[in-house]
Amino acid sequence: MVDTSVTLSGLRLDNPVIPASGAFGFGAEFAKLYDLNILGALAFKGTTVEPRFGNPTPRIAEAPMGMINSVGLQNPGLEAVINEELPKLSEVFHKPLVANISGFSAEEYAACAKALGKLPQVGIIEVNISCPNVHGGGMSFGVDSKLAATVTREVKAVTTKPVYIKLSPNVTDITEIATACEEAGADGLSLINTLSAMRIDLKTRKPVLANTFGGLSGPAIFPVALRMVYQVYEAVSIPIIGMGGVSSAEDVIEMMLAGASAVQIGAANLRNPFACADIIRELPRAMEKYGINRLEDIIGGAHR
């Protein structure tokens, strides 16, 4: 009998499979399809202090082996998430939640972290630093090591829950951002977020997305995500949640060999709503195929 369990900052998960924020809503919808409690954990939709309608449509564009989205952090806002969405989720999911938060200033991040960190059902605060800093000319927090460190410190100051910083791949050296977050007190890192991309409509000769640019996800970005997880594992000593194009049990194993302690599944859920359940079911079989008895033993195995 193989052991699929893993540990994240003291939280014991039955398996490393976590639906990624943004691709699973607030989770309750998927409970109509299968028992969510087979999941290792669940990252719910990115939450901001104020409600957000998101970007104008069209927001989605197809791409070879992936998709581009420019949803724009659409969510009902912090108050509605706490009072409406999470109580509904608690009825069908009884394991730790990964609370993904976003903001346009360090203060907004801290406000979300403080409020969500008080909830018993939240196990980890995941901080999406790919948002533009409204007080810094629109530069993304995630592309500047000082800004990333500032957000990390602000969030750590208001919560006792483990804080994982979700890193943007749209940088020259992701290890610089990763080490800055670790030095600022991050308990862990999540990577990678989507890659900046676009499509052009040949008939109209205009960008397909109303926002021109969006984030590329899906199998196309898996090799890039794998490379960055590998690099960051060598640069830091805190745990990593790997993500980016993961769509099979073999991908999970490969990501863990690169250095991930757990793995999030994003775009695959949009193509197949049973993706996480399928991967969890296939994981023991894949472990047996490759001679793996205990999943935690292979974390960072490609570095040894």
PAMAR-760990 format. One line per 4 residues: for each residue x, y, z of N, C-alpha, C. Coordinates in steps of 0.05 Angstrom, whole numbers, plus 5000, padded with zeros to 4 digits. Atoms other than C-alpha are relative to their C-alpha. Last residue first. Layout:
BEGIN
X:Y:Z:X:Y:Z:X:Y:Z; ...
end
This chain:
BEGIN
4981:5017:4986:5400:5285:4888:5014:4982:4981; 4976:4984:4992:5367:5345:4855:5021:4982:5012; 4984:4995:5025:5315:5303:4817:5025:5016:5006; 4984:5022:5008:5290:5277:4884:5018:5004:4976
4973:4991:5007:5267:5345:4908:5018:4978:4990; 4999:4971:5003:5207:5313:4941:5028:5009:4996; 4989:4992:5026:5213:5238:4927:5002:5030:4997; 4972:5007:5003:5208:5213:4999:5011:5010:4974
4983:4979:4988:5143:5251:5011:5029:4994:4995; 4998:4977:5018:5107:5204:4962:5019:5021:5011; 5008:4978:4983:5121:5140:5002:5005:5026:4984; 5017:5010:4978:5125:5074:4965:4989:5023:5016
5001:4980:4978:5151:5098:4897:4980:4990:5022; 4986:5010:4976:5173:5044:4849:5000:5019:5023; 4973:4989:4998:5155:5080:4785:5015:4993:5026; 4987:5003:5025:5094:5039:4767:5029:5009:5001
4992:5028:5002:5073:5034:4839:5016:4995:4975; 4979:5004:4980:5072:5110:4845:5011:4971:4998; 4976:4988:5011:5032:5115:4780:5024:4996:5019; 4991:5018:5022:4980:5066:4807:5026:5011:4987
4988:5024:4989:4976:5105:4873:5010:4981:4978; 4974:4996:4987:4966:5170:4834:5012:4975:5012; 4978:5011:5015:4911:5147:4786:5027:5001:5015; 5004:5029:5004:4853:5158:4834:5023:4987:4986
4998:5013:4974:4880:5225:4857:4996:4970:4998; 4971:5000:4992:4891:5247:4785:5004:4985:5026; 4986:5019:5017:4820:5227:4765:5029:4997:5007; 5009:5026:4991:4789:5264:4824:5015:4978:4984
4987:5005:4974:4830:5326:4807:4993:4972:5010; 4970:5002:5002:4810:5324:4734:5013:4993:5026; 4992:5022:4983:4735:5310:4746:5031:4997:5000; 5006:4994:4973:4714:5378:4719:5007:4978:5020
5012:5025:4989:4751:5363:4654:4994:5005:5030; 5004:5018:5023:4771:5422:4610:4986:4975:5009; 5018:4987:5018:4762:5474:4664:4994:4983:4976; 5027:5002:4990:4792:5429:4717:4979:5013:4982
5011:5027:5005:4854:5419:4675:4972:4997:5010; 5015:5000:5025:4865:5495:4677:4988:4973:4994; 5015:4977:5009:4886:5493:4750:4983:4996:4976; 5011:5006:5026:4913:5434:4789:4982:5023:4992
5027:4990:5006:4956:5451:4849:4993:4994:4971; 5004:4991:5028:5014:5408:4872:4972:5010:4997; 5028:5005:5008:5044:5392:4940:4997:5013:4973; 5011:5017:4979:5115:5387:4968:4971:4994:4996
5025:4992:4988:5145:5413:4903:4992:4980:5022; 4998:4986:4975:5219:5403:4890:4974:5008:5014; 4987:4974:5004:5231:5380:4819:5003:5016:5026; 4972:5005:5004:5215:5309:4839:5016:5025:4996
4989:5005:4973:5149:5335:4865:5030:4993:4998; 4998:4975:4986:5133:5366:4797:5012:4996:5028; 4979:4984:5012:5149:5301:4762:5004:5026:5014; 4975:5012:4992:5105:5261:4809:5024:5016:4990
4997:4995:4971:5047:5309:4799:5026:4989:5010; 4992:4972:4997:5057:5308:4723:5005:5006:5030; 4972:4999:5007:5054:5231:4725:5011:5029:5003; 4985:5009:4977:4988:5236:4761:5030:5000:4995
5000:5029:4997:4962:5278:4704:5015:4992:5025; 5025:5012:5009:4943:5350:4685:4999:4969:5002; 5002:5028:4989:4994:5397:4715:4973:4988:4992; 5003:5020:5021:4999:5458:4669:4998:4971:5009
4995:4989:5027:5027:5506:4720:4999:4977:4980; 5023:4998:5018:5031:5489:4793:5008:5011:4973; 4995:4997:5029:5080:5471:4848:4975:5000:4984; 5023:5012:5013:5068:5484:4922:5004:5005:4970
5010:4990:5025:5137:5496:4951:4975:4985:4992; 5015:5018:5019:5163:5486:5021:4988:5015:4976; 5028:5002:4992:5216:5533:5053:4984:4983:4979; 5003:5023:4982:5291:5523:5046:4972:4996:5010
5013:4995:4974:5303:5569:4987:4998:4974:5016; 4994:4973:4989:5348:5574:4925:4989:5005:5028; 4971:4998:4993:5353:5501:4903:5007:5026:5013; 4994:5021:4980:5277:5491:4907:5030:5002:5008
5007:4989:4974:5269:5557:4869:5006:4980:5022; 4981:4979:4993:5307:5530:4808:4994:5011:5029; 4973:5012:4996:5269:5464:4805:5020:5022:5009; 5001:5014:4975:5202:5500:4814:5027:4988:5007
4999:4980:4979:5222:5546:4758:4998:4988:5027; 4974:4988:4999:5240:5490:4710:5002:5020:5023; 4982:5020:4989:5176:5452:4725:5028:5012:5004; 5006:5002:4971:5134:5514:4713:5019:4981:5014
4990:4975:4988:5168:5525:4646:4996:5000:5030; 4971:5001:4999:5158:5452:4626:5013:5025:5012; 4989:5018:4981:5085:5456:4647:5030:4999:5001; 4981:4987:4982:5068:5519:4608:5013:4981:5021
4979:4986:5014:5037:5487:4547:5021:5012:5019; 4976:5017:5004:4998:5438:4591:5023:5014:4986; 5004:5026:5014:4949:5492:4613:5027:4986:4995; 4999:5023:4982:4956:5566:4630:4996:4975:4984
5000:5026:5013:4970:5631:4592:5003:4978:5021; 4982:5019:4988:4951:5695:4628:4997:4973:4987; 5011:5017:4979:4921:5753:4591:5021:4981:5010; 4983:5021:4990:4939:5811:4545:4985:4984:5022
4977:5005:5017:4895:5854:4501:5017:4977:5009; 4978:4989:4984:4845:5870:4557:5027:4998:4986; 5006:4972:4996:4787:5859:4509:5023:5014:5015; 5008:4992:4974:4820:5793:4490:4995:5030:5002
5024:5015:4994:4822:5772:4417:4989:5008:5027; 4996:5020:4978:4872:5826:4399:4973:4986:5006; 4998:4988:4973:4854:5860:4333:5004:4978:5021; 4972:4990:4997:4864:5841:4260:5004:5016:5027
5002:4972:4991:4788:5834:4254:5027:5014:5002; 5021:4987:5015:4792:5771:4212:4998:5029:5007; 4991:4994:5027:4860:5747:4237:4979:5014:4984; 5020:5009:5019:4839:5753:4310:5008:5008:4972
5011:4980:5018:4902:5764:4351:4981:4986:4981; 5007:5010:5027:4922:5723:4412:4989:5023:4984; 5022:4988:5015:4959:5744:4476:4994:4984:4975; 5004:5010:5028:5006:5721:4531:4978:5015:4986
5012:4979:5016:5034:5736:4601:4999:4992:4970; 4981:4985:5017:5050:5670:4635:4986:5021:4983; 5001:5002:5029:5003:5646:4690:5022:5017:4986; 5025:4988:5010:5022:5637:4763:5002:4999:4970
5000:4973:5010:5079:5589:4779:4972:5010:4994; 4991:4991:5026:5091:5575:4834:4996:4977:4980; 5016:5014:5021:5068:5574:4906:5009:5010:4973; 5004:4987:5026:5117:5591:4961:4982:4983:4982
4998:5017:5023:5124:5574:5035:4995:5017:4975; 4998:5028:4990:5128:5602:5106:5002:4980:4976; 5019:5019:5012:5144:5672:5081:5004:4972:5010; 5016:5015:4982:5184:5713:5131:4980:4980:4989
5020:4983:4987:5215:5771:5094:4981:4984:5017; 4986:4983:4981:5278:5729:5079:4980:5018:5015; 4991:5016:4977:5234:5677:5046:5013:5016:5022; 5024:5008:4984:5199:5729:5004:5008:4983:5024
5010:4976:4986:5265:5759:4981:4976:4994:5017; 4983:4996:4976:5291:5689:4966:4993:5025:5015; 5005:5021:4980:5232:5675:4920:5017:5004:5025; 5026:4994:4986:5236:5742:4884:4996:4979:5022
4996:4975:4986:5310:5731:4867:4975:5008:5016; 4987:5006:4974:5297:5658:4850:5005:5026:5016; 5020:5006:4980:5247:5680:4797:5012:4994:5027; 4989:5020:4982:5301:5712:4755:4981:4995:5023
4975:5009:5010:5280:5752:4694:5012:4978:5017; 4976:4986:4989:5208:5758:4714:5025:4989:4988; 4993:4979:5019:5140:5740:4686:5022:5018:5010; 4978:5009:5016:5136:5674:4724:5011:5022:4981
5004:4996:5028:5094:5707:4779:5024:4989:4984; 4981:4985:5016:5100:5678:4849:4992:5002:4970; 5003:5011:5027:5046:5658:4897:5015:5017:4980; 5001:4979:5021:5070:5674:4967:4999:4987:4973
4987:5009:5025:5052:5623:5020:4997:5022:4979; 5003:4982:5023:5035:5648:5090:5017:4990:4977; 4977:5001:5020:5025:5597:5146:4994:5017:4976; 5002:5022:5019:4970:5622:5194:5024:5000:4982
4983:5021:4990:4990:5667:5252:4999:4976:4981; 5012:5027:4998:4962:5728:5217:5021:4981:5011; 5028:4999:4991:4971:5804:5217:4988:4972:5003; 5004:4985:4975:5047:5815:5214:4971:4998:5011
4990:5016:4977:5058:5759:5164:4994:5014:5026; 5018:5022:4995:5014:5796:5114:5008:4984:5024; 5025:4988:4992:5053:5862:5118:4980:4977:5007; 4998:4990:4972:5120:5826:5117:4973:5010:5010
4996:5023:4982:5102:5787:5054:5001:5008:5029; 5026:5013:4997:5074:5849:5020:5002:4976:5019; 5017:4982:4984:5139:5886:5033:4973:4987:5005; 4993:5002:4972:5181:5828:5009:4982:5017:5018
5008:5026:4991:5145:5825:4943:5006:4996:5029; 5029:4999:4996:5152:5900:4935:4990:4973:5010; 5006:4983:4976:5227:5895:4948:4970:5001:5005; 4993:5014:4975:5236:5836:4901:4993:5016:5025
4980:4983:4986:5200:5870:4843:5005:4987:5027; 4976:4997:5017:5163:5828:4791:5022:5017:5013; 4985:5025:5004:5110:5800:4838:5025:5003:4983; 4984:5006:4976:5084:5866:4864:5019:4977:4995
5009:5023:4985:5062:5883:4793:5018:4995:5024; 4982:5023:5002:5080:5953:4771:4990:4977:5017; 5012:5022:5014:5018:5998:4766:5019:4976:4997; 5000:4997:5029:5053:6063:4782:4989:4977:4984
4973:5002:5011:5072:6044:4853:5000:5002:4970; 4984:4978:4989:5011:6064:4894:5028:5001:4988; 5012:4975:5008:4964:6022:4850:5016:5024:5011; 4999:4983:4976:5010:5962:4856:4990:5028:4993
4987:4975:5003:4988:5915:4800:4999:5017:5025; 5018:4977:5003:4969:5844:4821:5016:5026:4997; 5000:4992:5028:5015:5785:4809:4983:5024:4994; 4986:4975:5004:5029:5780:4883:5003:5008:4971
4995:4996:5029:4977:5727:4896:5012:5027:4996; 5000:4972:5007:4983:5712:4971:5008:5003:4970; 4984:5000:5025:4964:5642:4994:4997:5028:4988; 5005:4975:5015:4941:5641:5067:5018:5000:4976
4977:4986:5012:4942:5569:5093:4990:5025:4986; 4975:5012:4990:4897:5527:5138:5024:5016:4991; 4977:4992:5017:4831:5565:5132:5026:4989:5012; 4998:5017:5024:4774:5526:5164:5022:5007:4981
4989:5027:4995:4786:5557:5232:5004:4983:4975; 5019:5021:5004:4774:5628:5205:5013:4973:5005; 5015:5006:4976:4816:5682:5236:4982:4976:4998; 4983:5016:4982:4866:5681:5179:4987:4993:5026
5002:5028:5007:4811:5703:5131:5016:4982:5019; 5027:5009:4997:4803:5771:5165:4998:4969:4995; 5008:4998:4972:4876:5786:5177:4972:4988:5004; 4986:5020:4984:4898:5761:5109:4990:5000:5029
5011:5026:5007:4846:5802:5072:5012:4978:5017; 5028:5000:4991:4864:5866:5109:4987:4972:4994; 5000:5004:4971:4939:5853:5100:4971:4997:5011; 4991:5028:4995:4932:5845:5025:4997:4994:5030
5022:5017:5008:4892:5910:5022:5006:4970:5004; 5020:4998:4980:4945:5947:5063:4976:4982:4993; 4993:5018:4978:5000:5923:5017:4979:4999:5021; 4981:4986:4982:4964:5956:4959:5007:4980:5022
4987:4979:5016:4925:5931:4899:5017:5019:5017; 5004:4972:4992:4902:5866:4930:5016:5019:4982; 4988:4981:5019:4896:5791:4922:4995:5029:5011; 5008:4972:4997:4882:5733:4970:5015:5018:4979
4985:4984:5018:4881:5658:4961:4990:5029:5001; 5014:4974:5005:4856:5623:5023:5017:5017:4982; 4979:4981:5007:4882:5551:5021:4985:5025:4991; 5002:4983:5024:4829:5511:5057:5025:5017:4996
4989:4972:5001:4841:5455:5106:4996:5014:4973; 4971:5000:4998:4793:5395:5105:5011:5028:4998; 4993:4999:4971:4719:5388:5118:5030:4998:5004; 4971:5004:4999:4688:5403:5050:5010:5004:5028
4993:5022:5018:4613:5397:5036:5030:4994:5000; 5020:5021:4999:4579:5440:5089:5009:4975:4984; 4996:5016:4976:4641:5482:5099:4981:4977:5003; 4978:5019:5005:4636:5506:5027:5004:4981:5024
5010:5020:5019:4569:5539:5040:5021:4978:4995; 5019:5017:4986:4598:5573:5102:4987:4979:4982; 4986:5020:4983:4657:5595:5059:4981:4984:5018; 4986:5021:5015:4616:5628:5004:5012:4979:5018
5017:5016:5018:4566:5668:5045:5014:4976:4988; 5027:5004:4990:4593:5706:5106:4982:4981:4983; 5000:5010:4972:4668:5701:5094:4972:4993:5009; 4985:5026:5000:4666:5706:5017:4998:4988:5029
5017:5021:5011:4612:5760:5020:5013:4973:5001; 5023:5004:4982:4653:5803:5067:4982:4978:4990; 4993:5013:4975:4718:5795:5027:4976:4993:5018; 4988:4983:4979:4691:5813:4959:5002:4985:5026
5021:4985:4986:4643:5779:4910:5011:5018:5022; 5007:5013:4975:4699:5757:4862:4980:5018:5015; 5028:4997:4994:4725:5773:4792:4994:4984:5026; 5005:5003:4971:4801:5775:4796:4970:5004:5007
4997:4975:4984:4810:5804:4726:4991:4998:5029; 5025:4998:4984:4783:5748:4682:5001:5025:5017; 4997:4973:4989:4839:5757:4631:4974:5006:5016; 5023:4988:4986:4848:5685:4610:5008:5028:5010
4992:4974:4989:4892:5651:4559:4976:5012:5013; 5020:4978:5003:4883:5577:4545:5012:5025:5012; 5005:4983:4977:4927:5515:4536:4978:5021:4994; 4994:5013:4975:4956:5463:4491:4996:5018:5024
4991:5028:5002:4953:5509:4430:5009:4989:5027; 4972:5001:5008:4916:5572:4452:5008:4971:4997; 4987:5027:5003:4843:5589:4462:5029:5003:4991; 4991:5006:5028:4823:5658:4485:5013:4973:5000
4987:5026:5005:4782:5677:4546:5008:4998:4971; 4980:5004:4979:4762:5746:4574:5016:4974:4995; 4993:5028:4995:4720:5773:4516:5024:4998:5020; 4999:5023:5018:4694:5810:4555:5008:5009:4972
5021:5002:5021:4710:5867:4603:5004:4975:4983; 4994:4986:5025:4755:5854:4663:4977:4998:4980; 4979:5011:5018:4730:5835:4732:5003:5016:4975; 5014:5011:5023:4665:5850:4768:5020:4986:4982
4989:4993:5026:4704:5859:4833:4984:4986:4978; 5009:5017:5023:4676:5861:4903:5012:5010:4974; 5025:4991:5012:4720:5899:4953:4991:4981:4978; 5016:4987:4980:4773:5869:4999:4972:5008:4989
4991:4973:4995:4798:5820:4947:4982:5014:5020; 5018:4981:4987:4791:5745:4943:5013:5027:5005; 4986:4976:4989:4823:5696:4895:4980:5021:5010; 4996:4978:5019:4778:5635:4885:5012:5024:5014
5024:4988:5012:4787:5577:4933:5007:5026:4985; 4994:4971:5002:4848:5534:4943:4976:5014:4987; 5015:4985:5021:4826:5465:4966:5007:5029:5001; 5009:4974:4990:4864:5412:5006:4986:5014:4977
4981:4995:4979:4887:5340:4995:4992:5026:5016; 4978:4981:5006:4824:5326:4956:5019:5002:5024; 4978:5016:5010:4782:5263:4971:5025:5018:4993; 4982:5008:4978:4739:5308:5014:5022:4980:4992
4977:4983:5000:4709:5340:4952:5021:4992:5021; 4994:4993:4972:4662:5282:4944:5026:5016:5001; 4986:5021:4985:4643:5283:4870:5006:5011:5028; 4989:5019:5018:4601:5321:4818:5015:4977:5014
5022:5013:5014:4553:5363:4859:5010:4977:4983; 5010:5021:4981:4612:5380:4905:4976:4985:4988; 4989:5026:5008:4642:5416:4844:4991:4977:5019; 5011:5009:5025:4596:5475:4853:5009:4972:4993
5026:5013:4995:4615:5482:4926:4988:4989:4975; 5000:5029:4994:4688:5494:4909:4973:4987:5001; 4998:5003:4971:4693:5570:4915:4995:4971:5008; 5020:4983:4986:4708:5574:4841:5005:5000:5030
5018:5017:4985:4752:5516:4820:4978:5015:5014; 5009:5020:5018:4798:5546:4767:4980:4981:5013; 5008:4989:5026:4812:5612:4800:4989:4980:4981; 5017:4977:4999:4852:5584:4858:4993:5010:4972
4988:4974:4999:4883:5517:4843:4979:5022:5001; 5010:4983:5022:4851:5451:4861:5011:5028:5003; 5016:4977:4991:4898:5416:4910:4989:5015:4975; 5016:4988:5022:4929:5347:4900:4981:5022:5011
4990:4974:5007:4985:5329:4948:4983:5016:4981; 4985:5001:5026:4950:5271:4982:5008:5028:4993; 5002:5028:5009:4920:5256:5050:5014:4996:4974; 5019:5004:5021:4945:5324:5074:5000:4971:4991
4998:5026:5013:4979:5336:5141:4978:4997:4980; 5026:5011:5008:4985:5409:5158:5004:4974:4986; 5014:5013:4978:5049:5425:5196:4973:4989:4994; 4999:4982:4976:5075:5475:5145:4984:4989:5023
4994:4972:5007:5053:5431:5087:4998:5016:5025; 5003:4980:4979:5057:5355:5099:5007:5028:4989; 4979:4980:4999:5046:5300:5049:4994:5020:5022; 5003:4977:4982:5004:5236:5045:5025:5018:4998
5002:4975:5016:5005:5190:4984:5000:5025:5017; 5008:4978:4983:5030:5128:5021:5001:5026:4984; 4983:4976:5002:5032:5065:4978:4989:5022:5018; 5017:4976:5000:5000:5000:5000:5018:5025:5000
end
